[in-house]
């Protein structure tokens, strides 16, 4: 029997995109929700194996997904929770794992572009394991090391702030690196658009997630 999954994201496009990837991975989507309250009601009604939850949902678009994940684990301990985020946010991961990592996952949204890898992460969470994004783990480790080094040498002299990072370029560079490392394409949201990236670094912007996936499929077919 296929694992039963509930999806929560305030974006219809993202919900349907995740549903398509999960279906391709052989999982059954039994419910969709647009906010935390609807998510809790859907989990109560459907008793899924896993809830795939966006970290930012109405009304504040901050940490609703993390709080909903903790509520689900408290009220429905048999349900695994996989939180999706657009950015690597270690502080939310630490909060999410306060009561243990069993049945918990935290992945960046670009991971959903690979149905096999994403499906494997969902199954691992459903089985009581954990699925943590490597980039977030690296940030947590790096912060811990820096804190230990700072404690060893004492307070550091103040450093003048540098120019703000170009977040769109940072996100695109991350997508290119991921595609090259895994030999697959990715589709990720940048601002109000979706950028599709191929392993050779070619990329194109699209208005919808489905259009980005279609472009990746088309380019992949031509290359084959």
Helices and strands as residue ranges (DSSP letters): E 4-8, H 12-24, E 28-33, H 36-46, E 50-54, H 64-75, E 80-85, H 90-96, E 104-108, G 109-113, H 115-126, E 130-132, H 134-153, H 167-182, E 186-190, E 193-197, E 203-206, H 209-223
